[in-house]
């Protein structure tokens, strides 16, 4: 299952958008938004650019039955014996 989020665009997002639009422009894709790249960059600088981003699936890693944080302390967590 893919998880998506809508969030403010980061500089990394802007770099991805720029390379994607440049590639479309170089391939001659009709109706590409390369001509609008300066407006897109300006929107990102002002915090007005949002993206729909694919979030990686989150999973817990186990370390010998205890979390990394639990291994750092000398006693077991209160909810475990």
Beta strands, then each sheet from edge to edge (+ up, - down):
strand 1: 3-8
strand 2: 50-55
sheet 1: 1+ 2-
end
